[in-house]
Amino acid sequence: MDVDLEAVPNQIGTAILQSSDGKILKSTGSLDNEDEGVSSCATIFKMLQDSAKCLAEEPMRRLSISFTDYNYVVTLGKHHIYIVKTEV
């Protein structure tokens, strides 16, 4: 877990999840909030599980989720899922 998500410009929250079960290993900023952060991470993990069923053998590397005021950029690693929430 040597990835420095804090270095991402305009980030307002980060999280690192275990890819096997979605357990939050580390979170900061707006993703460190016990209610909103946990809920956001759980929803993103569920989206990844659902999309994996649709993609079959095509491996996903990155998922971007855009809202009016912020974005989530989700990158999949071998053992971890990296989430960065950025301001628009």
C-alpha positions in Angstrom: 0.0 0.0 0.0 2.7 2.5 -1.0 0.4 4.6 -3.2 0.3 8.3 -2.3 -3.3 9.3 -3.1 -2.8 12.5 -1.2 -0.7 13.8 -4.1 -3.7 13.8 -6.5 -4.7 17.4 -7.3 -8.0 18.7 -6.1 -8.7 15.6 -4.0 -11.1 16.0 -1.1 -11.1 12.4 0.0 -9.3 9.1 -0.6 -9.8 5.5 0.3 -8.0 2.2 -0.2 -10.2 -0.9 -0.1 -9.2 -4.6 0.0 -10.2 -5.9 -3.4 -11.4 -9.3 -2.1 -14.2 -8.0 0.2 -14.3 -4.2 0.0 -13.0 -3.7 3.5 -11.7 -0.1 4.0 -8.0 -0.3 4.9 -7.4 3.5 4.9 -9.5 6.6 4.3 -9.0 10.3 4.5 -11.0 13.5 4.0 -14.6 13.2 3.0 -14.2 9.4 2.6 -13.1 9.1 6.2 -16.6 10.1 7.4 -18.2 7.1 9.1 -21.6 7.5 7.4 -20.9 9.1 4.0 -17.5 7.6 3.5 -18.4 4.1 4.4 -21.6 4.3 2.3 -19.8 5.7 -0.7 -17.1 3.1 -0.6 -19.6 0.3 -0.2 -21.6 1.6 -3.1 -18.6 1.8 -5.3 -17.5 -1.7 -4.4 -20.9 -3.0 -5.3 -20.8 -1.2 -8.6 -17.4 -2.9 -9.3 -18.9 -6.3 -8.5 -21.9 -5.7 -10.8 -19.8 -4.4 -13.7 -17.4 -7.3 -13.4 -20.4 -9.6 -14.2 -21.1 -7.6 -17.4 -17.5 -7.4 -18.6 -16.9 -11.2 -18.6 -13.2 -11.6 -19.5 -12.4 -7.9 -20.1 -10.5 -6.7 -17.1 -11.4 -3.2 -15.8 -8.6 -0.9 -14.7 -10.3 2.4 -13.9 -13.8 3.6 -13.3 -14.8 7.3 -13.3 -18.0 8.5 -11.7 -19.0 12.1 -12.3 -21.4 14.4 -10.4 -22.0 18.1 -10.6 -19.7 19.1 -7.8 -17.3 16.2 -7.5 -15.9 13.0 -9.2 -14.8 9.6 -8.0 -11.8 8.0 -9.8 -11.5 4.4 -9.0 -8.4 2.4 -9.9 -8.1 -1.3 -9.5 -4.9 -2.9 -8.4 -4.0 -6.5 -7.8 -5.0 -6.6 -4.2 -6.4 -3.1 -3.6 -9.0 -0.7 -4.9 -8.0 3.0 -4.8 -10.6 5.7 -4.7 -10.0 9.4 -5.0 -12.8 11.9 -4.6 -12.0 15.2 -6.4 -13.7 18.6 -6.6 -14.8 19.7 -10.1 
